[in-house]
Amino acid sequence: MRHPFVQLDVFASRPGDGNPLAVVLAAETLDESAMQAIARWTRLPETTFVLPPSTPEASYRLRIFSPRREVPFAGHPSIGSAHAVLDAGLATPREGVLVQECAVGLLPIRVHGQGRERRLAVRAPRARVLETGRADDPRLAPALSGMALGRLPPVLMDGGRRWWLAELRDEATLRALTPPWADIAALAADTEAMGLCVFARCTGGEHDLAVRAFVGQPAQVEDAASGAANATLAAWLHEAGALPRADGAYVVSQGREVGHDARLYLQVDAEGEVWSGGQVQTVVRGDLDW
C-alpha cells in the first residue's frame, strides 16, 4: 500500500539547518516490524508513524522509531510530526493546542502561526535528577577530562531519556571541544544514559545558550538538534535556579559543529512545565510504497 510520506527539517528557519525527520502518515496498516524496517531504511535519526488516536482527548497517535528501536518520546519527532499532521489536515488545534498520544502518554503541543513560519512547542515529560556528579567518579571523570567546567555540577537527568548534563565555562570552550567518544560511550553504557549534553551561557547574540549533545549509545554521534535533551536541561536549570532569563523563556543554538544551525525555543512556565519547540521546514513530499 502507498502511504503519504514527508521528510522534514526540524528546529530550522530554513532547510538544512535543523534535524531531519521522516514522517509516514496514515500508517495504521503497518505493523511494528514494518515500522522498524522503514526506520532502518530511511537511516535518519528518527522516523515517525501517525495513527488514529485511541482516546478522544488526543488529536492523533504517534509511534517513534530510531533505526535500531522504538523510542517512547523525543522532541524533534514530536514537533515535526505535529507540523506534518497540520499540513495534511489530519487534525485541528483546539484553542491553539494539539494533543499527541505516544508511549509516555498525552502531550500537548502549542501551535503558533502557519506554514514555514509556524512555531510549535511540546510539553516535555517531567524530568528529575537521578544523580549529581562527583569529580572523583571513575565513570564520569574520563568523559569530562580536560573540559573547563562552569559553575553548576554535572548531573544525570531522566526526562524520558537519560542524559548527563555538564556546564562548560563559555561558548568558545564549547565550540572548540573535541568529544572523547570512547569515554562518553562508556559513561552512557555504565549509567544507561543517552550520553553527555554540554552547554554554555552566551551573551550579546541571538541565543542564550549553546548546546552540544553527544550520543554515546547505541551509536556515537553528535545530535544536530535535540528537543528532549534541551527540555531535560531546561528542567535542571529551573531546579537549580539558573535559567538564562527571569521569565523562563530562552533560545538555544545547536548543531553548528556538525554543519547545521538549529534554533530551539525553550520555556519553563509558572507550573514548572518545560515546553520545547521551534520551526519546521517541509523538504520532501510524496508516497511511501512499502
C-alpha positions in Angstrom: 0.0 0.0 0.0 1.0 3.6 -0.5 1.3 5.9 2.5 1.7 9.7 2.4 5.3 10.5 3.3 7.2 13.7 4.2 10.7 14.5 5.1 11.2 17.5 7.4 13.9 19.7 8.8 13.0 20.4 12.5 14.1 23.3 14.6 15.1 25.2 11.4 14.1 28.5 9.9 15.3 27.3 6.5 16.0 23.8 5.0 19.3 22.3 6.1 19.7 24.0 9.4 17.9 21.6 11.7 17.4 17.9 12.5 16.0 15.7 9.7 12.9 13.6 10.3 10.8 11.2 8.2 7.0 11.0 8.8 4.7 8.3 7.5 1.1 9.4 7.6 -1.9 7.1 7.6 0.3 4.3 9.0 -2.4 2.1 10.5 -1.9 -0.8 8.1 1.8 -1.1 9.0 2.8 -3.5 11.8 5.6 -2.9 14.3 8.1 -4.9 12.2 7.4 -2.9 9.1 7.7 0.4 11.0 11.1 -0.7 12.3 12.2 -1.8 8.9 11.2 1.5 7.4 13.0 3.4 10.1 16.1 1.4 9.4 15.8 2.0 5.7 15.4 5.8 6.0 18.7 6.0 8.0 17.5 9.2 9.7 17.8 9.8 13.5 14.0 9.0 13.8 11.1 8.1 11.7 7.5 8.5 13.0 4.2 6.9 12.1 0.9 8.7 12.5 -2.0 6.7 13.6 -5.6 7.3 14.6 -5.9 8.2 18.3 -7.2 5.6 20.8 -8.7 8.2 23.1 -11.0 11.2 22.3 -8.6 13.5 24.2 -5.9 13.0 21.6 -5.6 14.6 18.2 -3.6 11.7 16.8 -1.3 8.8 18.0 2.4 8.7 17.2 5.0 5.9 17.2 8.6 6.9 17.1 11.4 4.7 15.8 15.2 5.1 15.5 17.0 2.9 13.1 17.5 0.4 15.9 14.5 0.5 18.2 11.2 2.2 19.2 11.6 5.4 21.2 9.0 6.4 23.9 9.5 10.1 23.4 11.7 12.5 21.5 11.4 16.2 21.0 12.2 16.8 17.3 10.0 13.9 16.1 7.1 15.3 18.2 7.5 18.8 16.8 8.0 17.6 13.2 5.1 15.1 13.3 2.7 17.8 14.6 3.7 20.0 11.7 3.1 17.2 9.2 -0.3 16.4 10.7 -1.4 20.0 10.5 -0.2 20.4 6.9 -2.0 17.2 5.9 -5.2 18.4 7.6 -5.4 15.3 9.8 -6.1 17.3 13.0 -7.1 20.8 14.1 -5.8 22.6 17.1 -8.3 23.1 20.0 -7.7 26.6 21.4 -4.2 26.6 19.8 -3.2 23.1 21.1 -2.8 19.7 19.6 -2.6 16.6 21.9 -0.2 13.9 20.9 -0.8 10.4 22.1 2.5 8.4 22.4 4.2 5.9 24.6 4.7 8.3 27.5 1.1 9.5 27.5 -0.8 12.5 26.2 1.4 15.5 25.4 0.0 18.9 24.5 1.7 20.8 21.6 1.2 24.5 21.3 0.7 25.9 17.7 1.5 29.5 16.7 1.4 30.7 13.1 1.1 29.0 9.8 3.3 27.2 7.2 7.0 27.8 7.3 6.6 30.5 9.9 4.6 28.2 12.2 6.2 27.5 15.6 5.3 24.5 17.7 6.2 23.6 21.3 5.7 20.3 23.0 5.3 20.0 26.8 8.0 17.5 27.6 7.6 14.8 30.2 8.7 15.8 33.7 12.4 15.3 34.2 14.2 14.5 37.5 17.7 14.5 38.9 18.9 10.9 39.3 22.5 11.7 40.4 24.8 14.6 41.0 28.3 14.0 39.5 31.4 14.0 41.6 34.9 14.9 40.3 36.3 11.6 41.5 33.6 9.4 40.0 35.5 6.9 37.8 32.6 6.6 35.4 32.2 10.4 34.8 35.8 11.8 35.1 37.2 10.4 31.9 34.3 11.8 29.8 34.9 15.3 31.4 38.7 15.2 31.4 40.2 18.4 30.1 36.9 20.3 29.9 36.8 23.7 31.6 33.5 23.4 33.6 31.1 26.1 34.6 29.6 26.7 38.0 26.8 24.1 38.0 27.8 20.5 38.9 27.3 17.7 36.3 24.0 15.8 36.8 22.3 12.7 35.4 18.7 13.6 34.5 15.8 11.4 33.4 13.2 13.1 31.2 12.0 10.1 29.2 15.6 9.6 28.1 18.6 9.8 30.4 21.3 12.5 29.8 24.4 13.6 31.7 24.4 17.4 31.6 27.6 19.5 32.2 28.0 23.2 32.0 31.2 24.5 30.3 33.0 27.7 31.1 32.0 29.7 28.0 30.7 29.4 24.4 34.2 29.4 22.9 35.2 26.4 25.0 32.1 24.5 24.0 32.5 25.3 20.3 36.1 24.1 20.3 35.5 20.9 22.2 36.6 17.6 20.6 34.4 15.0 22.4 36.2 11.9 23.9 33.9 9.5 22.2 35.2 6.3 23.8 34.8 7.7 27.3 31.3 9.1 26.5 30.2 5.8 25.2 31.5 4.0 28.3 29.7 6.6 30.5 26.5 6.1 28.6 26.7 2.3 28.9 27.6 2.3 32.6 24.7 4.6 33.6 22.1 3.6 31.0 22.1 7.1 29.5 22.0 8.5 26.0 25.3 10.3 26.5 26.7 13.7 27.5 25.0 17.0 26.8 27.2 20.1 27.4 26.1 23.7 27.4 27.5 27.2 27.8 25.9 30.6 28.5 26.1 33.2 25.7 25.8 37.0 25.8 25.2 39.6 23.2 23.8 37.4 20.5 20.6 35.9 19.2 20.8 32.9 21.6 21.1 32.5 25.3 22.7 29.0 25.4 24.9 27.0 23.1 24.4 23.2 23.4 26.1 20.1 22.1 24.6 16.6 22.7 26.9 13.7 22.3 25.1 10.4 21.9 27.2 7.6 23.3 25.0 4.6 22.6 23.8 2.7 20.6 25.9 4.8 18.2 28.4 7.5 18.7 27.1 10.7 17.0 26.6 14.4 17.8 22.9 15.3 17.6 22.1 18.3 15.3 19.2 19.5 17.4 17.7 17.6 20.4 14.4 18.8 21.8 14.4 16.1 24.5 17.9 16.8 25.7 17.2 20.6 25.8 14.0 20.0 27.7 15.8 17.9 30.2 18.4 20.7 30.5 15.7 23.3 31.0 14.3 21.3 33.9 17.7 21.1 35.5 18.3 24.8 35.1 14.9 25.6 36.6 15.6 23.3 39.6 19.0 24.9 40.1 17.6 28.4 39.9 19.9 29.1 36.9 17.6 29.7 33.9 19.2 32.2 31.4 16.2 34.6 31.7 13.9 35.5 34.6 10.7 34.9 32.5 11.8 31.3 31.9 11.9 31.7 28.1 15.2 31.4 26.2 16.8 30.4 22.9 19.3 27.7 22.2 21.8 27.4 19.4 22.8 23.8 18.5 24.3 21.9 15.5 26.9 24.3 14.1 29.7 21.8 14.8 28.1 19.2 12.6 27.1 21.6 9.7 23.7 22.7 11.0 22.4 25.9 12.6 19.3 24.9 14.6 17.3 27.2 16.9 15.3 25.8 19.8 12.9 27.8 21.9 12.6 26.7 25.5 10.1 27.9 28.1 9.6 26.9 31.7 6.1 28.0 32.7 4.7 29.1 36.1 3.9 25.5 37.0 7.5 24.3 36.2 6.5 22.6 33.0 9.0 22.6 30.2 8.0 23.5 26.6 10.5 22.7 23.8 9.9 23.9 20.3 10.8 25.7 17.1 10.0 25.9 13.4 9.8 23.1 10.9 10.6 23.1 7.1 9.0 20.5 4.8 11.6 19.4 2.3 10.2 16.2 0.6 6.5 15.3 -0.1 5.4 12.0 -1.7 4.2 8.5 -1.1 5.9 5.5 0.6 5.3 2.3 -1.4 6.1 -0.4 1.1 
